[in-house]
Amino acid sequence: MRKQTKIIISAVSLAMSVLASPTISRAGEVLDRVLSSKTVTVAVGTDWGRMSYLDQKHELAGSDIDLAKAVADRLGVEIKFVTPGWDVITSGRWEGRWDLSMGQMTPTKAREEKFAFPAIYFYSPTGAAVHKNSKLAALPDLNGKTVGVLANTIFEYYANQTFTPDWLGAKSIEYPFKAGEVRSYPSSSVPPLDDLRLGDGVRLDAVLWDKVTIQKAIDDGYPLRVLPGTLFTSPASIAILQGDKEFNDKIKEAVDAMKADGSLSKMTIKWYGADYSVDK
């Protein structure tokens, strides 16, 4: 019998937990809880493009959903999804309400103060979207323009020119433009792509995001286009709280096995039409 997937949509009260202190797991605590309850609880989004979204049946779908289910299967447990905002996830104040986070989090050294990154599973190219009626033709044309980004992301850091990639094998960053204004959108607000679709320069001149998400918006009918060129490519990882090496190793083992047998590659091709599981 197939395992039943439980979906729990986060309540507004969840955001109140941001005021609490981060919880650091004791060794083995999370893995013991997962194995004893026979359930792993995974934080995902409902509007994160092909990563995770609500389909026409109001059920979670996407590449991150498929990967999380595959990891749960390899752990031999059922899966339960919760959907806190990205700002709540990145705060690190999980308080045991979920065990791991998807969302293609970039494994920076600053984030390693709170999180462990057991498995890199995606390499994401970042680009700039403009309205289809925009006269902007190249990345340097964004100089002095109003650029929208999602708050607490590497796109925000890049737009503010405070981004220093510090993951293994990171390449130096170049800034072909300096934004005149950077508008940051919390995950609970209207996404920047929705403001950009209103018209060229109505609220934004451009949005910085990963190209996969931008393309998904275009496929969904957003009147946008992507400027030529890639700003940078970043690795993306499953994230857990620091402190449980056993849980970390189990997740790493599961994803490594998927890389070895080709199932991770097939999964990214299924959702994106190309293999983003390897750094190109």
PyMOL commands that set and color helices and strands:
alter all, ss='L'
color gray80, all
select helices_A, chain A and resi 12-19+29-37+63-75+86-91+111-113+139-142+154-159+192-196+211-219+245-261+263-272
alter helices_A, ss='H'
color red, helices_A
select strands_A, chain A and resi 6-8+39-43+53-54+60-61+78-82+100-105+115-131+146-150+181-185+206-210+224-226+232-241
alter strands_A, ss='S'
color yellow, strands_A
deselect
rebuild
show_as cartoon
